[in-house]
């Protein structure tokens, strides 16, 4: 896993039977944790037409590291 991939937070997205979509508020630090949560939910035999997925999200804007000299980091 690259350092960039490790910086992602993973969220569970829930899609309802009438087309509504929501993101659960608590992120996971690793994709495996998120996938385990989805698998545990699916094991409870949920109502038909509900689905869960794990999606990555980058850190919030402003959370990236800034060097001490204040210059933006080179890409």
NORGIUR-V180834 format. One record per pair of residues at least 24 apart in sequence whose C-alpha atoms are under 8 Angstrom apart, sorted by the first residue. I is the first residue (numbers start at 1). J is the second residue. If there is no record, write none. Layout:
I,J
I,J
This chain:
6,30
7,58
7,59
8,56
8,57
8,58
8,59
9,56
9,57
9,58
9,59
10,34
10,54
10,55
10,56
10,57
11,54
11,55
11,56
11,57
12,38
12,52
12,53
12,54
12,55
13,52
13,53
13,54
13,55
14,50
14,51
14,52
14,53
15,50
15,51
15,52
16,49
16,50
16,51
17,48
17,49
17,50
31,56
